[in-house]
Structures are given as C-alpha cells and as structure tokens.
Amino acid sequence: LGWKINGLLIKTDNMGNILWKRLYKDQQDREKYEINITFVTELQNGDILTASSLDTAQGNTSTNFMHDHTLLTRLTPGGNVLWSKTYNSVIEGDSQFMPFDVRSLAEAANGDLILCGTAVNEFGSGMKEAIARIDNAGNKIWDGEYNAVSEGIRVFMDNGKVIVVGIEHNVSGSVPLAGSLHFM
C-alpha cells in the first residue's frame, strides 16, 4: 500500500480568521509521496517563502537514487504561487533526513535570499550546517557548508555582509562560532 502526506499552509488575520489556504500535494499523484512544510517566513515585500521536506522515494532507498529534496516555494501575500522549485544542495545525500532543513533567512538589498540551516553531506556521514544564496526567482547562486558540527546557526545581513552566528562543537567542548562573508 502507498502513502501520501500533503502539506497545508493557512494564512489568518490577527483575529484568527482564515484569509486563504494553500495545499501542497503531489501533482503526479504518485503512490508514495510526502511533503512536510518545515519553514515559513514573510519577506519584506509581503511575499511568503516556504521550505518543505519532499520525499518521493517510491520504495527506492538506494544511495544512487536521490529521493529526499527541499522544496522552496514563493507565494504572493494573497497565497498565489510565484515559483516553486526543488532545491538540491551540493552537500546533500540520500538518507532519511531532509537535505536542507532551512531555519533562518536573510534578504540581501538586491532581493537575493540567503538561507541557513542543516544539510546532510554528500555521503550520508552526518549532518552539517549549511548556507545557500538564491536569487529572487529561486535560482541557486551558491551554497556551502561549515566543516564543524554546529547548532542553532542563524544568518543576518549587515551592510552587504552575510553574518552567520551559532554554536560550534569540538573535542574540548562548545565554542562560539561567528563568521562573516562579504558579497558584492
């Protein structure tokens, strides 16, 4: 027997009245399909960005077959889809974990979005903190990982610089992690 799990996003006003609903479901109606919305944020212009865990395993869990993905969707303030793209990080791998679990977002002055979170590395040997930059249309500009095991990292923009902060774990305990990257 197959299984299907759909995601549901509901926007309400400040009194809890429903303004609109958006159902995330498989357009191909596959036997086994799961989508879990894990991150939602309202952008400065009122658009909404969601990141979802998308599993299209169809029973195949081979390391040669990618089935876990991250689905990024940008909606208008009224809930209409502007774009929806499957995002695959260069460091992700085939596992039971979401490849890029987005937990923080910063907006660049030119409209680019910098996403920060946890990703599964290429060979499934663990999870690492990751950062990615996408343009306003959802196209990946770059992505990368931190070599250390970290937690709670967040991304901020400050005068054109991408600032990443969090906790890094090492053999002697936890030490603060602070990184600063500058982009044109």
C-alpha positions in Angstrom: 0.0 0.0 0.0 1.1 3.5 -0.7 1.1 6.6 1.5 0.6 10.2 0.7 1.2 13.1 3.1 0.3 16.6 1.9 1.3 20.0 3.4 -1.1 22.7 4.4 -0.4 26.4 4.8 -3.1 28.7 6.2 -2.9 32.4 6.5 -5.1 34.2 9.0 -5.7 37.7 10.1 -4.8 38.9 13.6 -8.1 37.6 14.9 -7.5 34.1 13.6 -9.9 34.4 10.7 -8.8 32.4 7.7 -7.7 34.6 4.8 -6.6 31.8 2.5 -5.3 28.2 2.4 -2.7 26.5 0.2 -2.5 22.7 -0.2 0.9 21.3 -1.1 0.4 18.0 -2.8 2.0 15.8 -5.5 0.8 16.9 -8.9 1.8 13.5 -10.4 -0.3 11.6 -7.8 2.5 9.1 -7.1 1.9 6.1 -4.8 4.4 7.2 -2.2 4.8 10.9 -1.6 5.3 13.0 1.5 5.7 16.8 1.9 6.2 18.5 5.2 6.4 22.3 5.4 9.2 23.0 7.9 9.9 26.7 7.5 7.6 29.7 6.7 8.6 33.3 6.6 7.1 36.6 5.4 9.5 38.6 3.3 9.9 42.3 3.5 7.6 42.9 0.5 4.9 40.7 2.0 5.6 37.6 -0.1 5.8 34.3 1.7 8.6 31.8 1.4 8.2 28.2 2.5 10.7 25.4 2.7 9.4 21.9 2.7 10.9 18.4 3.1 9.9 16.4 0.0 10.2 12.6 -0.1 9.5 11.0 -3.4 11.1 7.6 -2.5 8.7 5.4 -4.3 10.2 2.5 -2.4 13.8 3.1 -3.6 16.3 4.0 -0.9 19.4 3.2 -2.9 22.3 5.6 -2.3 22.4 6.1 -6.1 18.8 7.4 -6.1 18.1 10.9 -4.7 14.6 10.9 -3.1 14.7 13.4 -0.3 14.7 17.0 -1.5 13.9 20.5 -0.3 11.1 22.3 -2.0 11.2 26.1 -1.9 8.0 27.9 -2.8 7.4 31.7 -3.0 3.9 32.9 -2.7 2.3 36.3 -3.1 0.7 37.9 0.0 -2.6 36.6 -1.4 -1.3 33.0 -1.5 -0.7 32.6 -5.2 2.4 30.7 -6.2 5.1 32.8 -7.8 7.5 29.9 -8.2 8.1 26.5 -6.7 11.5 24.8 -7.1 13.2 21.6 -5.9 16.4 22.7 -4.3 19.3 20.2 -4.1 22.4 21.3 -2.2 25.8 20.2 -3.4 26.4 18.6 0.0 23.3 16.6 0.4 22.9 12.9 0.1 20.5 10.0 0.0 19.2 9.5 3.6 16.1 9.6 5.7 16.9 13.2 6.6 15.8 16.3 4.9 18.8 17.5 2.7 18.5 21.2 3.7 16.5 22.0 6.8 16.1 25.8 6.5 15.9 27.5 9.8 16.9 31.1 9.1 16.7 33.5 6.2 18.1 37.0 5.4 17.3 39.2 2.5 20.0 41.0 0.5 19.4 44.5 -0.8 19.1 43.2 -4.4 16.4 40.7 -3.4 18.6 37.6 -3.1 17.7 35.3 -0.3 20.3 33.7 2.0 19.1 30.5 3.6 20.8 28.9 6.6 20.2 25.6 8.3 21.3 21.9 8.4 22.1 19.7 5.5 23.1 16.1 5.1 26.5 15.8 3.5 27.2 14.1 0.2 27.9 10.6 1.5 25.5 10.5 4.4 28.2 10.7 7.0 26.5 13.2 9.1 24.7 16.5 9.2 26.4 19.8 8.8 25.4 23.4 9.0 24.8 24.9 5.5 24.2 28.2 3.9 22.9 29.0 0.4 22.1 32.1 -1.7 19.3 32.1 -4.2 18.1 34.9 -6.4 14.6 36.5 -6.3 13.4 33.8 -8.8 14.6 30.9 -6.7 17.7 30.0 -8.7 20.7 28.8 -6.7 23.6 31.2 -6.8 25.9 29.3 -4.4 25.8 27.0 -1.4 28.3 25.6 1.0 28.8 24.0 4.4 30.6 24.6 7.7 33.1 21.9 8.4 32.3 21.7 12.1 29.2 20.2 13.7 27.2 23.3 14.7 23.8 24.0 16.0 21.4 27.0 16.1 23.2 28.9 13.4 21.4 32.0 12.1 22.1 34.3 9.2 21.8 38.1 9.1 22.7 40.8 6.6 24.7 43.8 7.7 25.7 46.4 5.1 26.1 43.9 2.3 27.8 41.3 4.5 26.4 37.9 5.4 26.8 37.3 9.1 26.5 33.8 10.5 26.4 33.1 14.2 25.8 30.0 16.3 27.5 27.3 18.5 30.2 25.0 17.1 31.0 21.7 18.9 34.6 20.4 19.1 36.5 17.9 21.1 37.1 20.2 24.0 33.5 21.4 24.2 31.4 24.1 22.7 32.9 27.4 21.5 31.1 30.3 19.9 31.1 30.3 16.1 30.9 33.7 14.3 31.5 34.0 10.6 31.4 36.9 8.3 31.3 36.7 4.5 31.1 39.7 2.2 29.5 39.7 -1.2 29.4 42.3 -3.9 
